[in-house]
Amino acid sequence: MNARTLLFAGAVAALAGCNQSADTNASANVATNATAPAPKHPTYCFFTDSATKSWSAARDAAGNVTVKGKALLEDTRYMATLGQPEVSGTNASLWLAMGPNTNAYGAPGNWWDATATIPGSSGVDAVNIMCGTKTVAQLKVGKAR
């Protein structure tokens, strides 16, 4: 065997080894993504019971559920928000949270409108508004507007 043949054989072996580890890493990434934990919800509530009001849930023209309510926050650096919905069968849950104020001003009387539309929610007929681990409101979905 000459030096060129040995060099070529070594290069082929090195490349084959690279492909194997890439496949192994790809398999590991797929396994990691498949076992990703469920989204976590806020466990602390910044709102007292008297600091939320006017909750409603109604179906819009497209059949999705729209939830509306108000929450009081005295510190205008923050605003009330409703997080990502979680749908389970005919029930949905939304978490009330305190997020950064993305508006130029505060809310009238510091009562923030908290509104969210739940996409693909034509089968939902009840919505729970959660704040941390407590239930703020249990709503039946009204007729389409």
Secondary structure, DSSP 8 states (H G I E B T S, - for coil): --HHHHHHHHHHHHHHHHHHHHHHHHHHHHHHHHT-------------GGGEEEEEEEE-TTS-EEEEEEEE-S-TTEEEEE---EEETTEEEEEEEEEE--SSS--GGGEEEEEEEETT-TT--EEEEEETTEEEEEEE-B---
